[in-house]
């Protein structure tokens, strides 16, 4: 009889446990799920190498060019980019030179042009509205280019002149 009471007591305990835990048994199944999400920012970054160039001593009414593909722009962006090229309106030093946006040199006025690894020099480098140098340059892609100076038709000093060419990138 003791065994019977023990078995009945055990049965009651099991039934009570099932009654208490029963509604929670469904909780053993997954009731939530996580979704991992990410996003890559449209980050824009370029570099140009080398970062300086000297045309050397120049004569009036003469063109001077860097070597074909002398410069290399690298697109370190996460997106394809367009790059425009521009310059300052003045070549500084001694009796400053002006910079001509039409690409035509004149008295005390220089002009510059550029091209993409072809020596075509078909892109006028302007101070005003910049011109496209390259469009849709893929992420991680380098682009070689070159630069030409059209020296003034006259000048009245031999002082070193300096100017800056600026490359500006934007998302394609």
Buried (B, 14 or more C-beta within 10 A) or exposed (E): EEEEEEEEEEEEEEEEEEEEEEEEEEEEEEEEEEEEEEEEEEEBEBEBEEEEBEBEEBEEEEBBBBEEBBBBBBBBBBBBBBBBBBBEBBBEBEEBBBBBBEBEBBEBBBBBBBBBBEBEBEBBBBBEEBBEBBEEBEBEBEBBBBBBBBBBBEBEEEEEBEBEBEBBBEEE
